[in-house]
């Protein structure tokens, strides 16, 4: 696979994780939240593309 029009096309994605305030500290919910955040940070280049990395 070859990325086409890399300089002309720039995709931006927003990711939202919404949790009710009362559930944020429930251990199983917190574990799921932490897991999702870890995976998103680890695989950021896969999800966003290497040219869109921030920090």
mmCIF file as Biopython writes it, N, C-alpha, C and O atoms, coordinates in Angstrom:
data_model
#
loop_
_atom_site.group_PDB
_atom_site.id
_atom_site.type_symbol
_atom_site.label_atom_id
_atom_site.label_alt_id
_atom_site.label_comp_id
_atom_site.label_asym_id
_atom_site.label_entity_id
_atom_site.label_seq_id
_atom_site.pdbx_PDB_ins_code
_atom_site.Cartn_x
_atom_site.Cartn_y
_atom_site.Cartn_z
_atom_site.occupancy
_atom_site.B_iso_or_equiv
_atom_site.auth_seq_id
_atom_site.auth_asym_id
_atom_site.pdbx_PDB_model_num
ATOM 1   N N  . UNK A ? 1  ? 0.831   -1.174 0.000  1.0 0.0 1  A 1 
ATOM 2   C CA . UNK A ? 1  ? 0.000   0.000  0.000  1.0 0.0 1  A 1 
ATOM 3   C C  . UNK A ? 1  ? 0.880   1.243  0.000  1.0 0.0 1  A 1 
ATOM 4   O O  . UNK A ? 1  ? 1.932   1.275  0.638  1.0 0.0 1  A 1 
ATOM 5   N N  . UNK A ? 2  ? 0.442   2.247  -0.711 1.0 0.0 2  A 1 
ATOM 6   C CA . UNK A ? 2  ? 1.152   3.506  -0.788 1.0 0.0 2  A 1 
ATOM 7   C C  . UNK A ? 2  ? 0.150   4.616  -0.485 1.0 0.0 2  A 1 
ATOM 8   O O  . UNK A ? 2  ? -0.946  4.650  -1.046 1.0 0.0 2  A 1 
ATOM 9   N N  . UNK A ? 3  ? 0.531   5.503  0.390  1.0 0.0 3  A 1 
ATOM 10  C CA . UNK A ? 3  ? -0.339  6.617  0.728  1.0 0.0 3  A 1 
ATOM 11  C C  . UNK A ? 3  ? -0.329  7.622  -0.412 1.0 0.0 3  A 1 
ATOM 12  O O  . UNK A ? 3  ? 0.729   8.106  -0.813 1.0 0.0 3  A 1 
ATOM 13  N N  . UNK A ? 4  ? -1.506  7.934  -0.931 1.0 0.0 4  A 1 
ATOM 14  C CA . UNK A ? 4  ? -1.650  8.878  -2.031 1.0 0.0 4  A 1 
ATOM 15  C C  . UNK A ? 4  ? -2.090  10.228 -1.503 1.0 0.0 4  A 1 
ATOM 16  O O  . UNK A ? 4  ? -2.842  10.307 -0.531 1.0 0.0 4  A 1 
ATOM 17  N N  . UNK A ? 5  ? -1.629  11.278 -2.135 1.0 0.0 5  A 1 
ATOM 18  C CA . UNK A ? 5  ? -2.028  12.652 -1.809 1.0 0.0 5  A 1 
ATOM 19  C C  . UNK A ? 5  ? -1.784  13.000 -0.339 1.0 0.0 5  A 1 
ATOM 20  O O  . UNK A ? 5  ? -2.588  13.702 0.274  1.0 0.0 5  A 1 
ATOM 21  N N  . UNK A ? 6  ? -0.696  12.520 0.217  1.0 0.0 6  A 1 
ATOM 22  C CA . UNK A ? 6  ? -0.399  12.764 1.630  1.0 0.0 6  A 1 
ATOM 23  C C  . UNK A ? 6  ? -0.313  14.252 1.953  1.0 0.0 6  A 1 
ATOM 24  O O  . UNK A ? 6  ? -0.746  14.676 3.024  1.0 0.0 6  A 1 
ATOM 25  N N  . UNK A ? 7  ? 0.232   15.041 1.050  1.0 0.0 7  A 1 
ATOM 26  C CA . UNK A ? 7  ? 0.365   16.480 1.304  1.0 0.0 7  A 1 
ATOM 27  C C  . UNK A ? 7  ? -0.950  17.222 1.102  1.0 0.0 7  A 1 
ATOM 28  O O  . UNK A ? 7  ? -1.146  18.293 1.677  1.0 0.0 7  A 1 
ATOM 29  N N  . UNK A ? 8  ? -1.848  16.676 0.300  1.0 0.0 8  A 1 
ATOM 30  C CA . UNK A ? 8  ? -3.100  17.359 -0.018 1.0 0.0 8  A 1 
ATOM 31  C C  . UNK A ? 8  ? -4.259  16.955 0.897  1.0 0.0 8  A 1 
ATOM 32  O O  . UNK A ? 8  ? -5.192  17.733 1.098  1.0 0.0 8  A 1 
ATOM 33  N N  . UNK A ? 9  ? -4.202  15.758 1.442  1.0 0.0 9  A 1 
ATOM 34  C CA . UNK A ? 9  ? -5.306  15.240 2.242  1.0 0.0 9  A 1 
ATOM 35  C C  . UNK A ? 9  ? -4.809  15.022 3.667  1.0 0.0 9  A 1 
ATOM 36  O O  . UNK A ? 9  ? -3.830  14.310 3.891  1.0 0.0 9  A 1 
ATOM 37  N N  . UNK A ? 10 ? -5.479  15.628 4.607  1.0 0.0 10 A 1 
ATOM 38  C CA . UNK A ? 10 ? -5.127  15.492 6.012  1.0 0.0 10 A 1 
ATOM 39  C C  . UNK A ? 10 ? -6.401  15.168 6.788  1.0 0.0 10 A 1 
ATOM 40  O O  . UNK A ? 10 ? -7.254  16.035 6.982  1.0 0.0 10 A 1 
ATOM 41  N N  . UNK A ? 11 ? -6.526  13.927 7.226  1.0 0.0 11 A 1 
ATOM 42  C CA . UNK A ? 11 ? -7.697  13.523 7.985  1.0 0.0 11 A 1 
ATOM 43  C C  . UNK A ? 11 ? -7.483  13.819 9.463  1.0 0.0 11 A 1 
ATOM 44  O O  . UNK A ? 11 ? -6.406  13.580 10.009 1.0 0.0 11 A 1 
ATOM 45  N N  . UNK A ? 12 ? -8.505  14.331 10.089 1.0 0.0 12 A 1 
ATOM 46  C CA . UNK A ? 12 ? -8.471  14.600 11.522 1.0 0.0 12 A 1 
ATOM 47  C C  . UNK A ? 12 ? -9.617  13.833 12.157 1.0 0.0 12 A 1 
ATOM 48  O O  . UNK A ? 12 ? -10.753 13.885 11.687 1.0 0.0 12 A 1 
ATOM 49  N N  . UNK A ? 13 ? -9.306  13.130 13.217 1.0 0.0 13 A 1 
ATOM 50  C CA . UNK A ? 13 ? -10.327 12.354 13.912 1.0 0.0 13 A 1 
ATOM 51  C C  . UNK A ? 13 ? -10.411 12.816 15.354 1.0 0.0 13 A 1 
ATOM 52  O O  . UNK A ? 13 ? -9.396  13.097 15.991 1.0 0.0 13 A 1 
ATOM 53  N N  . UNK A ? 14 ? -11.618 12.890 15.854 1.0 0.0 14 A 1 
ATOM 54  C CA . UNK A ? 14 ? -11.847 13.161 17.271 1.0 0.0 14 A 1 
ATOM 55  C C  . UNK A ? 14 ? -12.341 11.875 17.917 1.0 0.0 14 A 1 
ATOM 56  O O  . UNK A ? 14 ? -13.188 11.175 17.361 1.0 0.0 14 A 1 
ATOM 57  N N  . UNK A ? 15 ? -11.814 11.576 19.074 1.0 0.0 15 A 1 
ATOM 58  C CA . UNK A ? 15 ? -12.228 10.391 19.811 1.0 0.0 15 A 1 
ATOM 59  C C  . UNK A ? 15 ? -12.793 10.858 21.144 1.0 0.0 15 A 1 
ATOM 60  O O  . UNK A ? 15 ? -12.165 11.648 21.849 1.0 0.0 15 A 1 
ATOM 61  N N  . UNK A ? 16 ? -13.966 10.374 21.485 1.0 0.0 16 A 1 
ATOM 62  C CA . UNK A ? 16 ? -14.625 10.742 22.731 1.0 0.0 16 A 1 
ATOM 63  C C  . UNK A ? 16 ? -14.879 9.486  23.553 1.0 0.0 16 A 1 
ATOM 64  O O  . UNK A ? 16 ? -15.317 8.460  23.032 1.0 0.0 16 A 1 
ATOM 65  N N  . UNK A ? 17 ? -14.602 9.587  24.813 1.0 0.0 17 A 1 
ATOM 66  C CA . UNK A ? 17 ? -14.928 8.519  25.753 1.0 0.0 17 A 1 
ATOM 67  C C  . UNK A ? 17 ? -15.817 9.152  26.820 1.0 0.0 17 A 1 
ATOM 68  O O  . UNK A ? 17 ? -15.364 9.975  27.616 1.0 0.0 17 A 1 
ATOM 69  N N  . UNK A ? 18 ? -17.056 8.763  26.822 1.0 0.0 18 A 1 
ATOM 70  C CA . UNK A ? 18 ? -18.038 9.376  27.716 1.0 0.0 18 A 1 
ATOM 71  C C  . UNK A ? 18 ? -18.433 8.366  28.781 1.0 0.0 18 A 1 
ATOM 72  O O  . UNK A ? 18 ? -18.839 7.245  28.474 1.0 0.0 18 A 1 
ATOM 73  N N  . UNK A ? 19 ? -18.308 8.780  30.037 1.0 0.0 19 A 1 
ATOM 74  C CA . UNK A ? 19 ? -18.660 7.928  31.168 1.0 0.0 19 A 1 
ATOM 75  C C  . UNK A ? 19 ? -19.411 8.789  32.179 1.0 0.0 19 A 1 
ATOM 76  O O  . UNK A ? 19 ? -19.001 9.910  32.482 1.0 0.0 19 A 1 
ATOM 77  N N  . UNK A ? 20 ? -20.499 8.258  32.689 1.0 0.0 20 A 1 
ATOM 78  C CA . UNK A ? 20 ? -21.247 8.995  33.711 1.0 0.0 20 A 1 
ATOM 79  C C  . UNK A ? 20 ? -20.350 9.229  34.918 1.0 0.0 20 A 1 
ATOM 80  O O  . UNK A ? 20 ? -19.581 8.353  35.312 1.0 0.0 20 A 1 
ATOM 81  N N  . UNK A ? 21 ? -20.456 10.401 35.491 1.0 0.0 21 A 1 
ATOM 82  C CA . UNK A ? 21 ? -19.593 10.796 36.608 1.0 0.0 21 A 1 
ATOM 83  C C  . UNK A ? 21 ? -19.657 9.788  37.761 1.0 0.0 21 A 1 
ATOM 84  O O  . UNK A ? 21 ? -18.641 9.535  38.407 1.0 0.0 21 A 1 
ATOM 85  N N  . UNK A ? 22 ? -20.815 9.217  38.025 1.0 0.0 22 A 1 
ATOM 86  C CA . UNK A ? 22 ? -20.959 8.260  39.125 1.0 0.0 22 A 1 
ATOM 87  C C  . UNK A ? 22 ? -20.217 6.952  38.864 1.0 0.0 22 A 1 
ATOM 88  O O  . UNK A ? 22 ? -19.941 6.204  39.802 1.0 0.0 22 A 1 
ATOM 89  N N  . UNK A ? 23 ? -19.893 6.667  37.614 1.0 0.0 23 A 1 
ATOM 90  C CA . UNK A ? 23 ? -19.258 5.400  37.277 1.0 0.0 23 A 1 
ATOM 91  C C  . UNK A ? 23 ? -17.757 5.503  37.070 1.0 0.0 23 A 1 
ATOM 92  O O  . UNK A ? 23 ? -17.094 4.476  36.928 1.0 0.0 23 A 1 
ATOM 93  N N  . UNK A ? 24 ? -17.204 6.690  37.046 1.0 0.0 24 A 1 
ATOM 94  C CA . UNK A ? 24 ? -15.791 6.880  36.723 1.0 0.0 24 A 1 
ATOM 95  C C  . UNK A ? 24 ? -14.845 6.161  37.676 1.0 0.0 24 A 1 
ATOM 96  O O  . UNK A ? 24 ? -13.742 5.785  37.279 1.0 0.0 24 A 1 
ATOM 97  N N  . UNK A ? 25 ? -15.249 5.967  38.906 1.0 0.0 25 A 1 
ATOM 98  C CA . UNK A ? 25 ? -14.353 5.342  39.892 1.0 0.0 25 A 1 
ATOM 99  C C  . UNK A ? 25 ? -14.691 3.884  40.185 1.0 0.0 25 A 1 
ATOM 100 O O  . UNK A ? 25 ? -14.057 3.270  41.043 1.0 0.0 25 A 1 
ATOM 101 N N  . UNK A ? 26 ? -15.666 3.326  39.499 1.0 0.0 26 A 1 
ATOM 102 C CA . UNK A ? 26 ? -15.967 1.902  39.645 1.0 0.0 26 A 1 
ATOM 103 C C  . UNK A ? 26 ? -14.788 1.132  39.038 1.0 0.0 26 A 1 
ATOM 104 O O  . UNK A ? 26 ? -14.426 1.374  37.887 1.0 0.0 26 A 1 
ATOM 105 N N  . UNK A ? 27 ? -14.188 0.214  39.794 1.0 0.0 27 A 1 
ATOM 106 C CA . UNK A ? 27 ? -12.953 -0.435 39.326 1.0 0.0 27 A 1 
ATOM 107 C C  . UNK A ? 27 ? -13.027 -1.040 37.924 1.0 0.0 27 A 1 
ATOM 108 O O  . UNK A ? 27 ? -12.090 -0.864 37.144 1.0 0.0 27 A 1 
ATOM 109 N N  . UNK A ? 28 ? -14.084 -1.731 37.582 1.0 0.0 28 A 1 
ATOM 110 C CA . UNK A ? 28 ? -14.151 -2.354 36.254 1.0 0.0 28 A 1 
ATOM 111 C C  . UNK A ? 28 ? -14.294 -1.308 35.150 1.0 0.0 28 A 1 
ATOM 112 O O  . UNK A ? 28 ? -13.788 -1.502 34.045 1.0 0.0 28 A 1 
ATOM 113 N N  . UNK A ? 29 ? -14.980 -0.202 35.441 1.0 0.0 29 A 1 
ATOM 114 C CA . UNK A ? 29 ? -15.120 0.880  34.465 1.0 0.0 29 A 1 
ATOM 115 C C  . UNK A ? 29 ? -13.785 1.610  34.325 1.0 0.0 29 A 1 
ATOM 116 O O  . UNK A ? 29 ? -13.352 1.913  33.213 1.0 0.0 29 A 1 
ATOM 117 N N  . UNK A ? 30 ? -13.128 1.894  35.467 1.0 0.0 30 A 1 
ATOM 118 C CA . UNK A ? 30 ? -11.827 2.566  35.450 1.0 0.0 30 A 1 
ATOM 119 C C  . UNK A ? 30 ? -10.811 1.736  34.675 1.0 0.0 30 A 1 
ATOM 120 O O  . UNK A ? 30 ? -10.009 2.282  33.917 1.0 0.0 30 A 1 
ATOM 121 N N  . UNK A ? 31 ? -10.842 0.408  34.866 1.0 0.0 31 A 1 
ATOM 122 C CA . UNK A ? 31 ? -9.913  -0.475 34.150 1.0 0.0 31 A 1 
ATOM 123 C C  . UNK A ? 31 ? -10.166 -0.391 32.643 1.0 0.0 31 A 1 
ATOM 124 O O  . UNK A ? 31 ? -9.220  -0.350 31.857 1.0 0.0 31 A 1 
ATOM 125 N N  . UNK A ? 32 ? -11.430 -0.366 32.242 1.0 0.0 32 A 1 
ATOM 126 C CA . UNK A ? 32 ? -11.762 -0.260 30.816 1.0 0.0 32 A 1 
ATOM 127 C C  . UNK A ? 32 ? -11.309 1.081  30.250 1.0 0.0 32 A 1 
ATOM 128 O O  . UNK A ? 32 ? -10.757 1.137  29.152 1.0 0.0 32 A 1 
ATOM 129 N N  . UNK A ? 33 ? -11.540 2.157  30.993 1.0 0.0 33 A 1 
ATOM 130 C CA . UNK A ? 33 ? -11.127 3.501  30.558 1.0 0.0 33 A 1 
ATOM 131 C C  . UNK A ? 33 ? -9.610  3.542  30.390 1.0 0.0 33 A 1 
ATOM 132 O O  . UNK A ? 33 ? -9.104  3.990  29.361 1.0 0.0 33 A 1 
ATOM 133 N N  . UNK A ? 34 ? -8.891  3.074  31.404 1.0 0.0 34 A 1 
ATOM 134 C CA . UNK A ? 34 ? -7.424  3.094  31.351 1.0 0.0 34 A 1 
ATOM 135 C C  . UNK A ? 34 ? -6.897  2.259  30.188 1.0 0.0 34 A 1 
ATOM 136 O O  . UNK A ? 34 ? -5.934  2.649  29.528 1.0 0.0 34 A 1 
ATOM 137 N N  . UNK A ? 35 ? -7.531  1.102  29.934 1.0 0.0 35 A 1 
ATOM 138 C CA . UNK A ? 35 ? -7.121  0.244  28.828 1.0 0.0 35 A 1 
ATOM 139 C C  . UNK A ? 35 ? -7.321  0.958  27.490 1.0 0.0 35 A 1 
ATOM 140 O O  . UNK A ? 35 ? -6.427  0.939  26.644 1.0 0.0 35 A 1 
ATOM 141 N N  . UNK A ? 36 ? -8.469  1.578  27.292 1.0 0.0 36 A 1 
ATOM 142 C CA . UNK A ? 36 ? -8.757  2.286  26.036 1.0 0.0 36 A 1 
ATOM 143 C C  . UNK A ? 36 ? -7.772  3.431  25.834 1.0 0.0 36 A 1 
ATOM 144 O O  . UNK A ? 36 ? -7.250  3.611  24.734 1.0 0.0 36 A 1 
ATOM 145 N N  . UNK A ? 37 ? -7.513  4.205  26.882 1.0 0.0 37 A 1 
ATOM 146 C CA . UNK A ? 37 ? -6.563  5.316  26.786 1.0 0.0 37 A 1 
ATOM 147 C C  . UNK A ? 37 ? -5.170  4.798  26.441 1.0 0.0 37 A 1 
ATOM 148 O O  . UNK A ? 37 ? -4.487  5.376  25.596 1.0 0.0 37 A 1 
ATOM 149 N N  . UNK A ? 38 ? -4.748  3.717  27.087 1.0 0.0 38 A 1 
ATOM 150 C CA . UNK A ? 38 ? -3.423  3.143  26.821 1.0 0.0 38 A 1 
ATOM 151 C C  . UNK A ? 38 ? -3.304  2.688  25.361 1.0 0.0 38 A 1 
ATOM 152 O O  . UNK A ? 38 ? -2.303  2.973  24.702 1.0 0.0 38 A 1 
ATOM 153 N N  . UNK A ? 39 ? -4.307  1.992  24.864 1.0 0.0 39 A 1 
ATOM 154 C CA . UNK A ? 39 ? -4.284  1.498  23.485 1.0 0.0 39 A 1 
ATOM 155 C C  . UNK A ? 39 ? -4.283  2.666  22.499 1.0 0.0 39 A 1 
ATOM 156 O O  . UNK A ? 39 ? -3.556  2.635  21.507 1.0 0.0 39 A 1 
ATOM 157 N N  . UNK A ? 40 ? -5.084  3.687  22.761 1.0 0.0 40 A 1 
ATOM 158 C CA . UNK A ? 40 ? -5.140  4.836  21.856 1.0 0.0 40 A 1 
ATOM 159 C C  . UNK A ? 40 ? -3.800  5.566  21.822 1.0 0.0 40 A 1 
ATOM 160 O O  . UNK A ? 40 ? -3.360  5.992  20.754 1.0 0.0 40 A 1 
ATOM 161 N N  . UNK A ? 41 ? -3.154  5.716  22.961 1.0 0.0 41 A 1 
ATOM 162 C CA . UNK A ? 41 ? -1.834  6.364  22.988 1.0 0.0 41 A 1 
ATOM 163 C C  . UNK A ? 41 ? -0.786  5.503  22.291 1.0 0.0 41 A 1 
ATOM 164 O O  . UNK A ? 41 ? 0.028   6.011  21.519 1.0 0.0 41 A 1 
ATOM 165 N N  . UNK A ? 42 ? -0.808  4.207  22.563 1.0 0.0 42 A 1 
ATOM 166 C CA . UNK A ? 42 ? 0.172   3.297  21.986 1.0 0.0 42 A 1 
ATOM 167 C C  . UNK A ? 42 ? 0.048   3.212  20.463 1.0 0.0 42 A 1 
ATOM 168 O O  . UNK A ? 42 ? 1.052   3.167  19.753 1.0 0.0 42 A 1 
ATOM 169 N N  . UNK A ? 43 ? -1.181  3.190  19.975 1.0 0.0 43 A 1 
ATOM 170 C CA . UNK A ? 43 ? -1.432  2.993  18.550 1.0 0.0 43 A 1 
ATOM 171 C C  . UNK A ? 43 ? -1.820  4.285  17.835 1.0 0.0 43 A 1 
ATOM 172 O O  . UNK A ? 43 ? -2.463  4.243  16.787 1.0 0.0 43 A 1 
ATOM 173 N N  . UNK A ? 44 ? -1.438  5.416  18.386 1.0 0.0 44 A 1 
ATOM 174 C CA . UNK A ? 44 ? -1.805  6.712  17.811 1.0 0.0 44 A 1 
ATOM 175 C C  . UNK A ? 44 ? -1.388  6.834  16.349 1.0 0.0 44 A 1 
ATOM 176 O O  . UNK A ? 44 ? -2.148  7.355  15.533 1.0 0.0 44 A 1 
ATOM 177 N N  . UNK A ? 45 ? -0.195  6.362  16.008 1.0 0.0 45 A 1 
ATOM 178 C CA . UNK A ? 45 ? 0.266   6.493  14.624 1.0 0.0 45 A 1 
ATOM 179 C C  . UNK A ? 45 ? -0.579  5.646  13.682 1.0 0.0 45 A 1 
ATOM 180 O O  . UNK A ? 45 ? -0.769  6.015  12.523 1.0 0.0 45 A 1 
ATOM 181 N N  . UNK A ? 46 ? -1.082  4.526  14.159 1.0 0.0 46 A 1 
ATOM 182 C CA . UNK A ? 46 ? -1.953  3.682  13.332 1.0 0.0 46 A 1 
ATOM 183 C C  . UNK A ? 46 ? -3.299  4.365  13.128 1.0 0.0 46 A 1 
ATOM 184 O O  . UNK A ? 46 ? -3.848  4.360  12.026 1.0 0.0 46 A 1 
ATOM 185 N N  . UNK A ? 47 ? -3.821  4.947  14.188 1.0 0.0 47 A 1 
ATOM 186 C CA . UNK A ? 47 ? -5.146  5.573  14.142 1.0 0.0 47 A 1 
ATOM 187 C C  . UNK A ? 47 ? -5.131  6.910  13.402 1.0 0.0 47 A 1 
ATOM 188 O O  . UNK A ? 47 ? -6.062  7.222  12.660 1.0 0.0 47 A 1 
ATOM 189 N N  . UNK A ? 48 ? -4.083  7.691  13.604 1.0 0.0 48 A 1 
ATOM 190 C CA . UNK A ? 48 ? -4.055  9.059  13.070 1.0 0.0 48 A 1 
ATOM 191 C C  . UNK A ? 48 ? -3.098  9.227  11.913 1.0 0.0 48 A 1 
ATOM 192 O O  . UNK A ? 48 ? -3.191  10.207 11.174 1.0 0.0 48 A 1 
ATOM 193 N N  . UNK A ? 49 ? -2.194  8.304  11.742 1.0 0.0 49 A 1 
ATOM 194 C CA . UNK A ? 49 ? -1.186  8.462  10.707 1.0 0.0 49 A 1 
ATOM 195 C C  . UNK A ? 49 ? 0.034   9.153  11.291 1.0 0.0 49 A 1 
ATOM 196 O O  . UNK A ? 49 ? -0.120  10.032 12.139 1.0 0.0 49 A 1 
ATOM 197 N N  . UNK A ? 50 ? 1.227   8.794  10.876 1.0 0.0 50 A 1 
ATOM 198 C CA . UNK A ? 50 ? 2.450   9.330  11.474 1.0 0.0 50 A 1 
ATOM 199 C C  . UNK A ? 50 ? 2.612   10.834 11.305 1.0 0.0 50 A 1 
ATOM 200 O O  . UNK A ? 50 ? 3.307   11.458 12.106 1.0 0.0 50 A 1 
ATOM 201 N N  . UNK A ? 51 ? 1.999   11.437 10.296 1.0 0.0 51 A 1 
ATOM 202 C CA . UNK A ? 51 ? 2.165   12.875 10.083 1.0 0.0 51 A 1 
ATOM 203 C C  . UNK A ? 51 ? 1.314   13.705 11.042 1.0 0.0 51 A 1 
ATOM 204 O O  . UNK A ? 51 ? 1.492   14.920 11.124 1.0 0.0 51 A 1 
ATOM 205 N N  . UNK A ? 52 ? 0.390   13.068 11.770 1.0 0.0 52 A 1 
ATOM 206 C CA . UNK A ? 52 ? -0.515  13.805 12.643 1.0 0.0 52 A 1 
ATOM 207 C C  . UNK A ? 52 ? -0.173  13.646 14.120 1.0 0.0 52 A 1 
ATOM 208 O O  . UNK A ? 52 ? -0.967  14.032 14.977 1.0 0.0 52 A 1 
ATOM 209 N N  . UNK A ? 53 ? 0.971   13.096 14.427 1.0 0.0 53 A 1 
ATOM 210 C CA . UNK A ? 53 ? 1.320   12.889 15.836 1.0 0.0 53 A 1 
ATOM 211 C C  . UNK A ? 53 ? 1.481   14.216 16.550 1.0 0.0 53 A 1 
ATOM 212 O O  . UNK A ? 53 ? 2.066   15.162 16.022 1.0 0.0 53 A 1 
ATOM 213 N N  . UNK A ? 54 ? 0.955   14.265 17.755 1.0 0.0 54 A 1 
ATOM 214 C CA . UNK A ? 54 ? 1.060   15.454 18.594 1.0 0.0 54 A 1 
ATOM 215 C C  . UNK A ? 54 ? 1.834   15.056 19.830 1.0 0.0 54 A 1 
ATOM 216 O O  . UNK A ? 54 ? 1.537   14.044 20.464 1.0 0.0 54 A 1 
ATOM 217 N N  . UNK A ? 55 ? 2.843   15.870 20.174 1.0 0.0 55 A 1 
ATOM 218 C CA . UNK A ? 55 ? 3.609   15.656 21.379 1.0 0.0 55 A 1 
ATOM 219 C C  . UNK A ? 55 ? 4.213   14.345 21.421 1.0 0.0 55 A 1 
ATOM 220 O O  . UNK A ? 55 ? 4.899   14.012 22.388 1.0 0.0 55 A 1 
#
